[in-house]
Amino acid sequence: MLLRFFRGLVSFGCVVLFTMALPGLMVWAHANRGCTGIDYDAVDYVRWFSILLLPCCVVLWFIVIHRILTGSRSSFMIQFLLFSGTIWVEYMLLSRGIWI
């Protein structure tokens, strides 16, 4: 039982770390889009997963920065507005062919 708890904790930590590192990975994926010697599938996966995980990344970074700067918890309404606003911006960029 303790081993299953530890595995779940490690899995959760990996997902959170990946989501927090996503902005840096997005910059790397778009900068190395046409470079030779880099696996194109890895770059493509990061580009596609960034579309799905970017709203979560924005909310996580907002929570961390808000907690560091103010020392208090952020409201769920502001988190929801950031999440939905990020989805709306992504939709607008994708529908116009600007992103990816």
DOMIRO-372715 format. One line per field, with one value per residue: residue in three letters; z, y, x of N, C-alpha, C in turn. Coordinates in nm, 4 decimals, always signed. Each point is the difference from the previous one (the first is absolute). Layout:
! DOMIRO-372715
residu	(ALA  ...)
n.z	(Z  ...)
n.y	(Y  ...)
n.x	(X  ...)
ca.z	(Z  ...)
ca.y	(Y  ...)
ca.x	(X  ...)
c.z	(Z  ...)
c.y	(Y  ...)
c.x	(X  ...)
***
This chain:
! DOMIRO-372715
residu	(MET  LEU  LEU  ARG  PHE  PHE  ARG  GLY  LEU  VAL  SER  PHE  GLY  CYS  VAL  VAL  LEU  PHE  THR  MET  ALA  LEU  PRO  GLY  LEU  MET  VAL  TRP  ALA  HIS  ALA  ASN  ARG  GLY  CYS  THR  GLY  ILE  ASP  TYR  ASP  ALA  VAL  ASP  TYR  VAL  ARG  TRP  PHE  SER  ILE  LEU  LEU  LEU  PRO  CYS  CYS  VAL  VAL  LEU  TRP  PHE  ILE  VAL  ILE  HIS  ARG  ILE  LEU  THR  GLY  SER  ARG  SER  SER  PHE  MET  ILE  GLN  PHE  LEU  LEU  PHE  SER  GLY  THR  ILE  TRP  VAL  GLU  TYR  MET  LEU  LEU  SER  ARG  GLY  ILE  TRP  ILE)
n.z	(+0.0000  +0.0752  -0.0642  +0.0032  +0.1254  +0.0184  -0.0703  +0.0641  +0.1100  -0.0385  -0.0386  +0.1093  +0.0667  -0.0735  +0.0140  +0.1277  +0.0119  -0.0728  +0.0705  +0.1070  -0.0562  -0.0205  +0.0601  +0.0780  +0.0164  +0.0147  +0.0706  +0.0684  +0.0062  +0.0233  +0.0856  +0.0367  -0.0548  -0.0581  +0.1204  -0.0556  +0.0163  -0.0036  +0.0832  -0.1214  +0.0318  +0.0657  -0.0978  -0.0857  +0.0813  +0.0205  -0.1294  -0.0193  +0.0901  -0.0559  -0.1058  +0.0385  +0.0298  -0.0994  -0.0095  +0.0183  -0.0926  -0.0672  +0.0307  -0.0243  -0.1067  -0.0286  +0.0342  -0.0635  -0.1029  -0.0004  +0.0234  -0.0911  -0.0869  +0.0160  -0.0074  -0.0893  +0.0171  -0.1219  -0.0517  +0.0143  +0.0219  +0.0573  +0.0663  +0.0172  +0.0308  +0.0699  +0.0516  +0.0151  +0.0527  +0.0602  +0.0300  +0.0323  +0.0620  +0.0526  +0.0228  +0.0419  +0.0671  +0.0457  +0.0214  +0.0331  +0.0470  +0.1074  +0.0766  +0.0012)
n.y	(-0.1181  -0.0043  -0.1116  -0.0358  +0.0405  -0.0578  -0.1051  +0.0098  +0.0156  -0.0966  -0.0713  +0.0359  -0.0238  -0.1096  -0.0194  +0.0334  -0.0714  -0.0948  +0.0174  +0.0036  -0.1029  -0.0055  +0.1196  -0.0504  -0.1069  +0.0864  +0.0809  -0.1066  -0.0428  +0.1250  +0.0076  -0.1252  +0.0700  +0.0674  -0.0111  -0.0311  -0.1292  +0.0646  -0.0929  -0.0044  -0.1286  +0.0102  +0.0712  -0.0875  -0.0975  +0.0674  +0.0222  -0.1252  -0.0511  +0.0929  -0.0376  -0.1256  +0.0117  +0.0875  -0.0236  -0.1273  +0.0171  +0.0727  -0.0878  -0.1025  +0.0644  +0.0270  -0.1251  -0.0459  +0.0810  -0.0248  -0.1257  +0.0097  +0.0708  -0.0612  -0.1250  +0.0214  -0.0623  -0.0492  +0.0804  -0.0861  +0.1116  +0.0552  -0.1133  -0.0029  +0.1299  -0.0265  -0.1080  +0.0568  +0.1026  -0.0881  -0.0728  +0.1146  +0.0419  -0.1214  +0.0015  +0.1253  -0.0347  -0.1103  +0.0672  +0.0892  -0.1158  +0.0760  -0.0883  -0.0628)
n.x	(+0.0811  +0.1056  +0.0335  -0.1283  -0.0029  +0.1181  -0.0446  -0.1147  +0.0704  +0.0813  -0.1058  -0.0637  +0.1107  +0.0093  -0.1299  +0.0103  +0.1109  -0.0582  -0.1116  +0.0772  +0.0610  -0.1305  -0.0004  +0.0951  -0.0758  -0.1009  +0.0769  +0.0442  -0.1257  -0.0380  +0.1013  -0.0216  -0.0936  +0.0949  +0.0537  +0.1145  -0.0109  -0.1158  -0.0445  -0.0507  -0.0142  +0.1157  +0.0492  -0.0512  +0.0406  +0.1111  +0.0038  -0.0375  +0.0849  +0.0747  -0.0691  +0.0117  +0.1277  +0.0006  -0.1316  +0.0324  +0.0923  -0.0866  -0.0953  +0.0819  +0.0478  -0.1277  -0.0325  +0.1065  -0.0143  -0.1298  +0.0309  +0.0974  -0.0711  -0.1154  +0.0391  -0.0952  -0.1142  +0.0037  -0.0911  -0.0996  -0.0664  +0.1041  +0.0167  -0.1321  +0.0030  +0.1098  -0.0574  -0.1182  +0.0649  +0.0771  -0.1083  -0.0603  +0.1108  +0.0138  -0.1301  +0.0103  +0.1094  -0.0573  -0.1127  +0.0926  +0.0435  -0.0060  -0.0612  +0.1149)
ca.z	(+0.0000  +0.0044  -0.1304  -0.0953  +0.0333  -0.0452  -0.1469  -0.0361  +0.0325  -0.1003  -0.1269  +0.0112  -0.0033  -0.1371  -0.0812  +0.0409  -0.0493  -0.1453  -0.0295  +0.0364  -0.0946  -0.1342  -0.0794  -0.0525  -0.1045  -0.1187  -0.0673  -0.0599  -0.1135  -0.1127  -0.0462  -0.0655  -0.0893  -0.1246  +0.0190  -0.0229  +0.1134  +0.1088  -0.0375  -0.0370  +0.0753  +0.1337  -0.0147  -0.0360  +0.1192  +0.0914  -0.0587  +0.0112  +0.1411  +0.0550  -0.0226  +0.1006  +0.1372  +0.0278  +0.1003  +0.1330  +0.0316  +0.0362  +0.1326  +0.0986  +0.0180  +0.0714  +0.1409  +0.0610  +0.0075  +0.0926  +0.1357  +0.0366  +0.0112  +0.0994  +0.1174  +0.0231  -0.1033  -0.1082  -0.0073  -0.1070  -0.1123  -0.0809  -0.0639  -0.1092  -0.1058  -0.0682  -0.0753  -0.1163  -0.0870  -0.0737  -0.1031  -0.1029  -0.0766  -0.0819  -0.1082  -0.0985  -0.0727  -0.0848  -0.1078  -0.1002  -0.0547  +0.0496  +0.0906  -0.0447)
ca.y	(+0.1181  +0.1137  +0.0074  +0.0563  +0.1424  +0.0631  +0.0065  +0.1046  +0.1281  +0.0256  +0.0285  +0.1336  +0.0946  +0.0080  +0.0759  +0.1400  +0.0537  +0.0140  +0.1121  +0.1241  +0.0197  +0.0074  +0.1179  -0.0184  -0.1021  +0.0574  +0.0836  -0.0923  -0.0698  +0.0910  +0.0434  -0.1124  -0.0616  -0.0468  -0.0380  -0.1399  -0.0673  -0.0105  -0.0857  +0.0838  -0.0437  +0.0598  +0.1411  +0.0038  -0.0350  +0.1147  +0.1036  -0.0367  -0.0063  +0.1354  +0.0529  -0.0550  +0.0249  +0.1400  +0.0612  -0.0487  +0.0612  +0.1396  +0.0023  -0.0392  +0.1095  +0.1072  -0.0382  +0.0089  +0.1401  +0.0693  -0.0448  +0.0579  +0.1455  +0.0497  -0.0862  -0.0481  -0.0893  +0.0676  -0.0427  -0.0934  +0.0743  +0.0519  -0.1160  -0.0398  +0.1006  -0.0210  -0.1244  +0.0185  +0.1007  -0.0641  -0.0842  +0.0885  +0.0525  -0.1109  -0.0231  +0.1074  -0.0146  -0.1189  +0.0169  +0.0892  -0.0612  +0.0706  -0.0867  -0.1371)
ca.x	(-0.0811  +0.0910  +0.0652  -0.0951  -0.0079  +0.1234  -0.0047  -0.0952  +0.0615  +0.1043  -0.0675  -0.0573  +0.1113  +0.0523  -0.0953  +0.0092  +0.1275  -0.0092  -0.0882  +0.0692  +0.1093  -0.0554  +0.0375  +0.1355  -0.0053  -0.0636  +0.1001  +0.0966  -0.0610  -0.0165  +0.1323  +0.0666  -0.0987  +0.0589  +0.1396  +0.0326  +0.0611  -0.0963  -0.1113  -0.1131  -0.1174  +0.0047  -0.0363  -0.1413  -0.0776  +0.0002  -0.0847  -0.1417  -0.0396  -0.0039  -0.1348  -0.0900  +0.0422  +0.0312  -0.0893  +0.0376  +0.1285  -0.0244  -0.0617  +0.1003  +0.0952  -0.0703  -0.0107  +0.1328  +0.0431  -0.0893  +0.0340  +0.1300  -0.0068  -0.0954  -0.0041  -0.1361  -0.0511  -0.0705  -0.1395  -0.0323  -0.0583  +0.1100  +0.0606  -0.0887  +0.0102  +0.1284  -0.0104  -0.0868  +0.0615  +0.1091  -0.0621  -0.0528  +0.1139  +0.0502  -0.0963  +0.0145  +0.1265  -0.0059  -0.0978  +0.0575  +0.1207  +0.1176  +0.0751  +0.0248)
c.z	(+0.0000  -0.1347  -0.1046  +0.0243  -0.0515  -0.1525  -0.0476  +0.0253  -0.1022  -0.1349  +0.0002  -0.0068  -0.1395  -0.0902  +0.0333  -0.0513  -0.1511  -0.0366  +0.0339  -0.0979  -0.1427  -0.0769  -0.0582  -0.1098  -0.1274  -0.0780  -0.0692  -0.1246  -0.1204  -0.0533  -0.0785  -0.0981  -0.1251  +0.0123  -0.0289  +0.1231  +0.1205  -0.0504  -0.0255  +0.0772  +0.1388  -0.0060  -0.0300  +0.1194  +0.0977  -0.0547  +0.0162  +0.1442  +0.0625  -0.0204  +0.1104  +0.1414  +0.0329  +0.0963  +0.1426  +0.0460  +0.0443  +0.1402  +0.1073  +0.0255  +0.0727  +0.1490  +0.0697  +0.0175  +0.0977  +0.1442  +0.0472  +0.0253  +0.1123  +0.1265  +0.0322  -0.1153  -0.1076  -0.0105  -0.1197  -0.1213  -0.0904  -0.0715  -0.1167  -0.1154  -0.0767  -0.0883  -0.1265  -0.0953  -0.0823  -0.1107  -0.1135  -0.0880  -0.0893  -0.1180  -0.1077  -0.0808  -0.0949  -0.1155  -0.1103  -0.0579  +0.0484  +0.0798  -0.0558  -0.1451)
c.y	(+0.1264  +0.0182  +0.0614  +0.1500  +0.0750  +0.0117  +0.1075  +0.1385  +0.0373  +0.0327  +0.1406  +0.1068  +0.0165  +0.0800  +0.1485  +0.0624  +0.0187  +0.1203  +0.1331  +0.0310  +0.0212  +0.1278  -0.0095  -0.1045  +0.0529  +0.0870  -0.0872  -0.0666  +0.0917  +0.0504  -0.1106  -0.0717  -0.0595  -0.0451  -0.1479  -0.0582  -0.0118  -0.0823  +0.0855  -0.0392  +0.0622  +0.1467  +0.0121  -0.0334  +0.1168  +0.1102  -0.0330  -0.0080  +0.1385  +0.0636  -0.0470  +0.0429  +0.1457  +0.0668  -0.0446  +0.0650  +0.1448  +0.0087  -0.0382  +0.1110  +0.1177  -0.0308  +0.0168  +0.1450  +0.0778  -0.0361  +0.0618  +0.1503  +0.0466  -0.0838  -0.0516  -0.0910  +0.0817  -0.0558  -0.0923  +0.0715  +0.0552  -0.1147  -0.0468  +0.0983  -0.0120  -0.1239  +0.0197  +0.1057  -0.0570  -0.0895  +0.0864  +0.0563  -0.1091  -0.0262  +0.1070  -0.0123  -0.1205  +0.0170  +0.0925  -0.0518  +0.0647  -0.0938  -0.1401  -0.0174)
c.x	(+0.0868  +0.0714  -0.0932  -0.0182  +0.1224  +0.0032  -0.0963  +0.0554  +0.1074  -0.0623  -0.0598  +0.1093  +0.0577  -0.0927  +0.0074  +0.1300  -0.0015  -0.0857  +0.0669  +0.1140  -0.0496  +0.0341  +0.1410  +0.0055  -0.0647  +0.0976  +0.1026  -0.0580  -0.0157  +0.1337  +0.0691  -0.0912  +0.0628  +0.1439  +0.0201  +0.0667  -0.0913  -0.1171  -0.1239  -0.1258  -0.0031  -0.0421  -0.1489  -0.0890  -0.0063  -0.0902  -0.1477  -0.0459  -0.0043  -0.1368  -0.0939  +0.0353  +0.0289  -0.0985  +0.0324  +0.1302  -0.0197  -0.0582  +0.1017  +0.1008  -0.0648  -0.0090  +0.1348  +0.0422  -0.0873  +0.0330  +0.1324  -0.0124  -0.0915  -0.0038  -0.1382  -0.0428  -0.0716  -0.1417  -0.0218  -0.0577  +0.1096  +0.0710  -0.0847  +0.0071  +0.1315  -0.0051  -0.0836  +0.0558  +0.1146  -0.0543  -0.0526  +0.1127  +0.0590  -0.0917  +0.0137  +0.1287  -0.0042  -0.0953  +0.0521  +0.1313  +0.1282  +0.0892  +0.0019  -0.0219)
***
